[in-house]
Amino acid sequence: MNDLSKLIAQRSAKDLNPISDAGVPLEVRSLTHTINAQLQRLGSTLNTQQRFIENAAHQLRTPLAGLKVQVERALAAENLETMKPALAHIKSSADRVAHLSTQLLVLARSESISSSTQVFP
């Protein structure tokens, strides 16, 4: 048990590889199997979160690029009338970014509430 405890304590927080059963007493193997199952679920959750973050970054990048183009267009305009279409596009893109960020915050809060209220047997 002491060797197993030391092995687990020395692991990096990023090491989600299964704990080896080699040299583990038979009575303790159900514990190592449970820990390994938890590590696998944690790894899966982290992979899902990473894919979500990458997708969210892409979704935010598109309206931000549009904002930049429209700002450049508005700055190049000679008068207010030629500037108005660019300003309308800027408002639309800003609304999209605000909506996306609101959705991300709602999702983050719901996941936080979900994980904090989860009951473990």
Summary of the structure (lengths in Angstrom):
residues: 121
radius of gyration: 25.0
end to end distance: 23.2
largest distance: 81.4
contacts: 254
relative contact order: 0.07
helix: 79%
strand: 0%
